[in-house]
Amino acid sequence: MSSAPPSASTTSAPPAFTGLDRQGKLVFVGLMLGMFVASLSQTIVGPAMPRIVAELGGVEHYSWIATAAMLVSAVAVPIVGKLSDLYGRRWFYLGGLAVFMIGSILAGLSQGFWFLVFARAVQGLGMGTLMPLSQTIIGDIIPPRQRGKYQGIMGAVFGVTSVVGPLIGGTITDNFGWRWLFYLTLPLGVVAFGFILRYLHLPVSRQHGKVDYLGIVTLTPGLVIALLATTWGGNTYDWGSATIIGMYAIAALFLAAFVVIETRVAEPLLPMHLLARPIVAVSVGASFAIAVAMFGAIIYIPVYAQGVMGVSATNSGAILIPLSVAMIITSIVVGLLITRTGRYKPFLVLGGLVLVGGYLLLANLQYGDSQWHLTLAMVVIGLGLGLCMQVYTLVVQNAVAQRELGIATAAIQFFRNIGSTIGTAVLGTVMTAQMSTAIQGELEKLPAEQLGQLQQNGGLDASQLEGAVLDPAALEKLPTFLVEPIRTGMGLAMHDVFLTAVPFVIAALLLSLFVKQMPLRDTLHEAGEAPTAAEQHEFRDTTTGALAAVGASESVTVTGEFPHLDPETGRSHRADGSVDR
């Protein structure tokens, strides 16, 4: 393959992408390994959470086991996204994987509920690094038109972990104990670290800029205080209490200051001009709403299965398999169809419609329904998620210039993480607020003689009943006539939990209607878009596993081949012997 000197025509029309070569494919595999490990840690713990809170205590703060990781991850995403633009992505990616494994070790060693929450926060820092950088790096090497199928595979990774995670988590919890769930991911993490260290050699960015420290110190406390208020409201404190109102007021001040700062600094964490673009704004909003509903459902469906249907931790994890399988298949098919047709909006709208139907089915479940009722709701939700979840990222990446790719990807991941955190916290608040009242209401319907028997035995307080519904051993110690009202009350509480998610999927559907259909680029750069300092990457010898980025030489054709750099001449040589000038 020969290369001619650059001309006006060649610089204004970016070359077409024809596929990844072996080196690019190895990089893609490395990214998927890192994402697999991080995603598995989220799904493997779900079936064990009732058992964990039963052993360590803290049922009233149940949601914090998941919320802590999501909260820290949400804060880390924009910070890491911006720093990776300034200083390169490779070492941040490896550092995030190392931090994640440290958090896993700490979680397995936890002796108390709040130490486990801290360990999950450390894991969240690692996840907040791995997730956005994986998608950003894919955007660095694959143009939007072909990116659909690769992001479909990425969605399938989430789906696979959603299948195997709960199965493995439930089995290990029932047979070996929940602590081994955190140790299990360590060998996989070590393998992923070694694989990425060997093959993921991205070029070093020459971009320079100041870190937005003011943005960091205003965004972090603003988010933490707001989410603490959301978690404590209606549980630890009344929603109308001075504490909750004051916390929201303080959070609003921090976040308002953050917005003002972002409009004035040279290198903002979250550029306001991007969020002001309609296609980015509605895509981010829809992704946020879906994350609220999705993570809330994934976290609390095992609670429903164990507390209402009375299944074991293993079987409660298996209930999520239909959702995951439907999401895997749909995600891959949709990715291929988008690559073939170049259209994405129909899948967004259809996905929103299917999700609304799925969550309505979920909200109408009640005590006494068969497992098939829950399975049907899971399949429908899985189809909806597969149709649209990964597509919003593609829409945003396609709508921005290549030089804004890292920031734009971090932005949509940031709001998705915020959505998952708020969803888990809000639905957890609804569950804890409704559970005691619903169970007590069912107990009051018992015959007088059974109520009298309870009084003779000293009665039972609400906390005992709430703990028993999630602990099979404790439930077996209660009188038999209490089991049905406890499970019925739990079913009523979970109805309110799932019903709370419905408005969010409706909002996602409405926002998707306003997503503009834009042509998907076949190149990494738009026509006439000159590479900036942020995109002027060094070429390295591919024998060291280095990856040469598009845009470092105006005459490089994007064929999936990675040129060799001649250290003496500074010119890049291709496999056929041609030289880029």
C-alpha positions in Angstrom: 0.0 0.0 0.0 1.6 3.2 -1.2 1.2 6.6 0.3 1.2 9.9 -1.6 2.1 13.2 -0.2 -0.8 14.9 1.4 -2.8 17.3 -0.7 -5.8 19.5 -0.1 -8.1 16.8 -1.0 -6.6 14.2 1.2 -6.6 16.5 4.2 -10.2 17.5 3.8 -11.6 14.0 3.3 -10.6 11.7 6.1 -9.8 8.1 5.0 -12.2 5.3 5.5 -11.9 2.7 8.2 -11.6 -0.9 6.9 -11.2 -2.9 10.1 -8.9 -3.6 13.0 -5.7 -5.7 12.5 -4.4 -8.2 15.0 -3.0 -5.5 17.2 -6.2 -3.6 17.3 -8.2 -6.8 18.1 -5.9 -7.6 21.0 -6.5 -4.1 22.4 -10.2 -4.6 22.1 -10.0 -8.0 23.9 -8.0 -6.3 26.7 -10.6 -3.7 27.1 -13.4 -6.3 27.3 -11.4 -8.2 30.0 -11.2 -5.2 32.2 -14.9 -4.4 31.8 -15.8 -8.0 32.5 -14.0 -8.0 35.8 -15.5 -4.7 36.9 -19.0 -5.6 35.7 -18.9 -9.0 37.3 -18.3 -7.5 40.7 -21.6 -5.6 40.4 -23.8 -8.6 39.5 -22.1 -11.3 41.6 -23.0 -9.6 44.9 -26.7 -9.0 44.1 -28.0 -12.4 45.3 -25.8 -12.3 48.4 -26.9 -8.8 49.7 -29.8 -10.0 51.8 -27.4 -12.5 53.5 -24.7 -9.9 54.0 -27.0 -7.4 55.8 -28.4 -10.3 57.8 -24.9 -11.2 59.0 -23.3 -7.7 59.3 -26.5 -5.8 60.2 -27.6 -2.6 58.5 -30.8 -3.7 56.8 -32.1 -0.1 57.1 -29.1 1.0 55.1 -29.3 -1.9 52.6 -28.9 0.2 49.5 -25.5 1.6 50.6 -23.7 -1.6 49.7 -24.4 -0.8 46.0 -24.8 3.0 46.4 -21.3 3.5 47.8 -19.6 2.0 44.7 -21.9 3.8 42.3 -21.5 7.2 44.1 -17.7 7.1 44.0 -17.7 5.8 40.4 -20.0 8.7 39.4 -17.6 11.3 40.9 -14.5 9.6 39.4 -15.8 9.3 35.8 -15.5 13.0 34.7 -12.2 13.5 36.6 -10.6 10.4 35.1 -12.0 11.2 31.7 -10.4 14.6 31.7 -7.1 13.5 33.2 -6.8 10.8 30.6 -7.2 13.4 27.8 -4.3 15.3 29.4 -1.9 12.5 30.4 -2.9 9.4 28.4 -5.3 6.6 29.1 -3.2 3.5 29.5 -1.8 4.0 33.1 -5.1 5.4 34.3 -6.8 2.2 33.0 -4.2 -0.1 34.7 -4.4 2.0 37.9 -8.1 1.7 38.0 -7.9 -2.1 37.7 -5.4 -2.2 40.6 -7.5 0.0 42.8 -10.5 -2.2 42.0 -8.7 -5.3 43.1 -7.6 -3.7 46.4 -11.2 -2.8 47.1 -12.2 -6.5 46.4 -9.7 -7.7 49.0 -11.0 -5.1 51.6 -14.6 -6.2 50.9 -13.8 -9.8 51.5 -12.1 -8.9 54.9 -15.0 -6.8 56.1 -16.1 -7.4 59.7 -18.7 -4.7 59.8 -21.4 -3.2 57.6 -19.8 0.3 57.2 -16.3 -1.1 56.5 -17.9 -3.1 53.7 -19.5 0.1 52.4 -16.0 1.7 52.4 -14.5 -1.2 50.5 -17.3 -1.0 48.0 -16.4 2.7 47.6 -12.8 1.8 46.8 -14.1 -0.7 44.2 -16.3 2.1 42.8 -13.2 4.2 42.2 -11.7 1.5 40.1 -15.0 1.0 38.2 -15.3 4.7 37.6 -11.9 4.5 35.8 -12.4 1.3 33.8 -15.9 1.9 32.4 -15.5 5.3 30.7 -12.0 4.7 29.5 -13.0 1.4 27.8 -15.6 3.2 25.7 -13.4 6.2 25.0 -10.5 4.0 23.8 -12.9 2.2 21.5 -14.0 5.6 20.2 -10.3 6.5 19.6 -9.7 3.6 17.2 -13.1 2.8 15.6 -15.3 5.3 13.7 -19.0 5.6 14.6 -20.5 3.7 11.6 -18.5 0.6 12.5 -18.6 1.2 16.2 -22.2 -0.1 16.6 -21.2 -3.8 16.4 -18.3 -3.3 18.8 -20.5 -1.5 21.3 -23.0 -4.3 20.8 -20.3 -6.8 21.9 -19.6 -4.4 24.8 -23.2 -4.6 25.8 -23.0 -8.4 25.5 -20.2 -8.4 28.1 -22.5 -6.7 30.6 -25.2 -9.2 29.7 -22.8 -12.2 30.2 -21.8 -11.0 33.6 -25.5 -10.5 34.4 -26.0 -14.2 33.7 -23.0 -15.8 35.2 -22.6 -13.3 38.1 -25.9 -14.0 39.9 -25.5 -17.8 39.3 -22.0 -17.9 40.7 -22.9 -15.4 43.4 -25.9 -17.4 44.6 -24.1 -20.7 44.5 -21.0 -19.5 46.4 -23.1 -17.7 49.0 -25.2 -20.8 49.7 -22.2 -23.2 49.8 -19.0 -21.2 50.8 -20.1 -17.8 52.2 -20.4 -14.4 50.7 -16.8 -13.3 51.4 -15.6 -15.6 48.6 -17.6 -13.5 46.1 -15.0 -10.7 46.4 -12.0 -13.0 46.3 -13.2 -14.8 43.3 -12.7 -11.8 41.0 -9.0 -11.4 42.0 -7.5 -14.1 39.7 -9.5 -12.7 36.8 -8.3 -9.2 37.7 -4.7 -10.3 37.7 -5.1 -12.0 34.3 -6.8 -8.8 32.9 -4.1 -6.6 34.3 -1.3 -8.7 32.8 -3.1 -8.9 29.4 -3.7 -5.1 29.3 -0.2 -4.4 30.4 1.2 -6.5 27.6 -1.1 -5.3 24.7 -2.7 -2.0 25.5 0.0 0.5 24.5 -1.8 3.6 23.5 0.1 6.5 22.1 0.9 9.3 24.6 -1.1 12.5 24.2 0.7 15.8 23.8 -2.2 17.8 25.1 -1.4 20.0 28.0 -3.8 21.9 30.3 -4.6 22.7 33.8 -6.6 20.3 35.9 -10.0 21.7 37.0 -9.4 21.5 40.7 -12.2 24.0 41.5 -14.6 21.7 39.6 -13.5 18.7 41.5 -13.8 20.3 44.9 -17.3 21.6 44.1 -18.7 18.6 42.3 -17.6 16.0 44.8 -19.3 17.4 48.0 -22.3 18.5 46.0 -23.0 15.0 44.7 -22.2 13.2 48.0 -24.4 15.5 50.1 -27.3 15.3 47.6 -27.2 11.5 47.5 -26.9 11.2 51.2 -30.0 13.3 51.6 -31.8 11.1 49.0 -30.8 8.0 50.9 -31.6 9.3 54.4 -34.9 11.0 53.4 -38.0 9.1 54.6 -35.8 6.7 56.5 -33.3 8.2 59.0 -35.0 11.6 58.7 -38.3 12.8 57.5 -38.3 14.3 54.1 -39.5 17.7 55.5 -36.9 17.7 58.3 -34.5 20.6 58.6 -31.6 18.1 58.1 -32.8 16.9 54.7 -33.8 20.3 53.4 -30.5 21.8 54.6 -28.5 19.1 52.9 -30.3 19.6 49.6 -29.7 23.4 50.0 -26.0 22.9 50.6 -25.7 20.5 47.7 -27.5 22.9 45.4 -25.0 25.6 46.3 -22.0 23.4 45.5 -23.5 22.2 42.2 -24.5 25.7 41.2 -20.9 26.8 41.9 -19.7 23.9 39.8 -21.8 24.9 36.8 -20.5 28.5 37.0 -16.9 27.3 37.3 -17.3 25.0 34.3 -18.4 27.9 32.1 -15.2 29.9 33.0 -12.3 27.5 33.3 -10.1 26.6 30.3 -10.3 22.8 30.8 -13.7 22.0 32.4 -14.6 18.5 33.7 -18.0 18.7 32.1 -18.1 21.3 29.3 -21.5 23.1 29.4 -21.4 23.8 25.7 -21.6 20.1 25.0 -24.6 19.6 27.3 -26.3 22.6 25.7 -26.4 20.7 22.3 -29.9 19.2 22.0 -28.8 15.8 20.7 -26.3 15.4 23.5 -28.8 16.8 26.2 -31.6 14.4 25.3 -29.4 11.4 24.9 -27.8 12.1 28.3 -31.2 12.6 29.9 -32.6 9.4 28.5 -29.5 7.4 29.5 -29.8 8.8 33.0 -33.5 7.8 33.3 -32.9 4.3 32.0 -30.0 3.9 34.5 -32.3 4.8 37.4 -34.8 2.1 36.4 -32.2 -0.5 35.3 -30.0 -0.6 38.3 -32.9 -0.3 40.7 -34.5 -3.4 39.2 -31.3 -5.4 39.1 -30.6 -4.7 42.7 -34.1 -5.3 44.0 -35.4 -8.2 41.9 -33.3 -10.7 44.0 -34.8 -9.1 47.1 -38.3 -9.7 45.7 -37.4 -13.3 44.7 -36.0 -14.1 48.2 -38.3 -12.1 50.3 -41.6 -12.6 48.5 -41.2 -15.9 46.5 -39.0 -17.5 49.2 -36.3 -18.8 46.8 -32.7 -19.4 47.8 -29.9 -17.0 46.9 -28.8 -19.3 44.1 -32.3 -19.4 42.5 -32.9 -15.6 43.0 -29.8 -15.0 40.9 -31.0 -17.5 38.3 -34.2 -15.5 37.9 -32.1 -12.7 36.3 -30.9 -15.0 33.5 -33.8 -14.3 31.1 -33.2 -10.6 31.4 -29.5 -11.0 30.7 -29.9 -13.4 27.8 -32.5 -11.2 26.1 -30.2 -8.2 26.5 -27.1 -10.0 25.2 -28.8 -11.2 22.0 -30.7 -8.0 21.3 -27.6 -5.8 21.9 -25.5 -7.8 19.4 -28.2 -7.8 16.8 -28.9 -4.1 17.2 -25.2 -3.2 16.9 -24.9 -5.2 13.6 -28.1 -3.6 12.3 -26.9 0.0 13.1 -23.6 -0.7 11.4 -25.5 -2.0 8.3 -28.2 0.6 8.1 -26.6 3.6 9.7 -29.8 4.4 11.6 -30.2 4.3 15.4 -33.3 6.3 16.3 -35.8 3.5 15.6 -34.0 1.3 18.1 -34.1 4.0 20.8 -37.8 4.6 20.4 -38.7 0.9 20.2 -36.4 0.2 23.2 -38.3 2.8 25.3 -41.7 1.3 24.4 -40.6 -2.2 25.3 -39.1 -1.0 28.6 -42.3 0.7 29.7 -44.2 -2.5 29.1 -41.6 -4.5 31.0 -41.7 -2.3 34.1 -45.5 -2.3 34.1 -45.4 -6.1 34.2 -42.9 -5.9 37.0 -44.9 -3.4 39.0 -48.0 -5.6 38.8 -46.4 -8.6 40.5 -47.8 -9.7 43.8 -47.4 -12.5 46.4 -48.6 -15.8 45.0 -47.7 -15.1 41.4 -45.6 -17.9 39.8 -42.0 -17.5 38.8 -43.1 -17.3 35.1 -44.8 -13.9 35.8 -41.4 -12.6 36.9 -39.6 -14.3 34.1 -41.9 -12.7 31.5 -41.2 -9.2 33.0 -37.5 -9.9 32.9 -37.4 -10.9 29.3 -39.3 -7.8 28.2 -37.0 -5.6 30.2 -34.0 -7.3 28.8 -35.2 -6.8 25.2 -35.7 -3.1 25.9 -32.3 -2.6 27.5 -30.6 -4.4 24.6 -32.4 -2.2 22.1 -31.2 1.1 23.5 -28.7 1.0 26.4 -25.5 1.2 24.5 -26.9 3.2 21.6 -27.0 6.5 23.5 -23.2 6.4 23.8 -22.9 6.0 20.1 -25.2 8.9 19.4 -23.2 11.2 21.6 -19.8 10.1 20.3 -21.0 10.6 16.7 -22.3 14.0 17.4 -19.1 15.5 18.7 -15.7 16.2 17.2 -12.9 13.7 17.8 -11.0 16.1 20.0 -14.1 16.1 22.3 -14.5 12.4 22.4 -13.1 11.7 25.8 -15.1 14.5 27.5 -18.3 13.5 25.8 -18.0 9.8 26.6 -17.2 10.7 30.2 -20.2 13.0 30.4 -22.7 10.4 29.3 -21.1 7.8 31.6 -21.2 10.3 34.4 -24.9 10.9 34.2 -25.5 7.2 33.8 -23.6 6.5 37.0 -25.6 9.3 38.7 -28.8 7.7 37.5 -27.8 4.3 38.8 -26.8 5.8 42.2 -30.0 7.8 42.5 -32.1 4.8 41.3 -30.6 2.5 43.9 -30.9 5.1 46.7 -34.5 6.2 45.8 -35.8 2.7 45.4 -34.0 1.6 48.6 -35.7 4.4 50.4 -39.1 3.4 49.1 -38.5 -0.2 50.2 -37.4 0.5 53.7 -40.1 3.1 54.1 -42.9 0.8 52.9 -41.7 -2.6 54.2 -42.5 -2.1 57.9 -45.9 -0.5 57.3 -46.9 -3.1 54.8 -45.9 -6.1 56.9 -47.5 -4.6 60.0 -50.7 -4.0 58.1 -50.8 -7.7 57.0 -50.2 -8.9 60.6 -53.2 -6.9 61.8 -55.4 -9.0 59.5 -54.5 -12.2 61.4 -57.2 -13.9 63.4 -57.6 -12.8 67.0 -56.3 -16.1 68.5 -53.1 -15.8 66.5 -52.6 -12.2 67.5 -53.2 -13.3 71.1 -50.6 -16.0 70.8 -48.1 -13.4 69.6 -48.8 -11.1 72.6 -48.3 -14.1 75.0 -44.9 -14.6 73.4 -43.9 -11.0 74.0 -44.8 -9.8 70.5 -42.5 -9.1 67.6 -41.1 -5.7 66.6 -40.9 -4.5 63.1 -37.1 -4.8 62.9 -37.3 -8.5 63.7 -39.8 -9.1 60.9 -37.8 -7.0 58.4 -34.7 -9.0 59.1 -36.5 -12.3 59.0 -37.9 -11.8 55.5 -34.4 -11.6 54.1 -32.9 -14.3 56.3 -34.2 -17.9 55.8 -32.8 -19.1 59.1 -34.5 -16.4 61.0 -37.8 -16.9 59.1 -37.8 -20.6 60.0 -37.8 -19.7 63.8 -41.0 -17.7 63.5 -44.5 -19.3 63.9 -45.7 -20.7 60.6 -48.7 -18.5 60.5 -46.5 -15.4 60.2 -44.7 -16.4 57.0 -47.6 -15.6 54.6 -48.4 -12.1 56.0 -44.7 -11.2 56.1 -44.2 -12.3 52.5 -47.4 -10.6 51.4 -46.4 -7.3 53.1 -43.0 -7.6 51.4 -44.7 -8.0 48.1 -46.7 -4.9 48.6 -43.6 -2.9 49.5 -41.8 -4.2 46.4 -44.8 -3.2 44.2 -44.2 0.4 45.3 -40.5 0.0 44.6 -41.0 -1.2 41.0 -43.8 1.3 40.4 -41.4 4.1 41.3 -39.2 3.1 38.3 -42.0 3.4 35.8 -42.0 7.2 35.4 -38.3 7.1 34.6 -38.7 4.7 31.7 -41.6 6.8 30.4 -39.3 9.9 30.6 -36.6 7.9 28.6 -39.1 7.1 25.9 -40.3 10.7 25.6 -36.7 12.0 25.4 -35.8 9.4 22.8 -38.5 10.8 20.5 -36.4 14.0 20.3 -33.1 12.4 19.5 -32.1 13.6 16.0 -31.0 11.1 13.4 -27.6 12.1 12.2 -25.4 10.3 9.5 -22.9 8.0 11.2 -19.3 8.8 10.1 -17.2 6.2 8.4 -14.1 8.0 9.6 -12.7 9.0 12.9 -12.5 12.6 11.9 -15.1 14.8 10.3 -14.3 16.1 6.8 -12.1 19.1 7.1 -11.5 18.5 10.8 -7.8 18.9 11.4 -6.2 16.9 14.3 -5.6 19.1 17.3 -2.8 18.9 19.9 -4.9 16.5 21.8 -4.9 14.1 18.9 -1.3 14.4 17.8 -0.1 11.0 19.1 3.3 9.5 18.8 3.9 6.4 16.7 5.7 3.6 18.4 7.1 0.4 17.0 4.3 -2.2 16.9 6.7 -4.9 18.0 6.2 -3.4 21.5 2.5 -3.7 21.1 2.1 0.1 20.6 -1.0 1.4 18.9 -0.6 4.3 16.4 -3.5 6.7 16.5 -5.2 8.1 13.4 -4.4 11.7 12.9 -0.7 11.6 13.7 0.1 11.7 10.0 -2.1 13.4 7.5 -1.4 10.6 4.9 -2.2 7.6 7.2 -5.1 5.6 5.8 -7.2 4.0 8.4 -7.1 0.3 7.4 -6.6 -1.3 10.7 -2.9 -1.6 10.1 -0.5 0.1 12.6 2.6 1.6 10.9 6.2 1.2 12.1 8.1 4.3 13.1 11.6 4.7 11.7 13.6 6.1 14.7 16.1 7.7 12.3 13.9 9.4 9.7 10.8 9.9 11.9 8.7 8.4 9.0 6.2 5.6 9.5 6.6 2.4 7.4 3.8 0.1 6.4 3.9 -3.6 6.0 4.3 -3.3 2.3 7.4 -1.1 2.6 5.7 2.2 1.7 6.6 5.2 3.7 4.4 8.0 5.0 5.8 11.4 4.2 
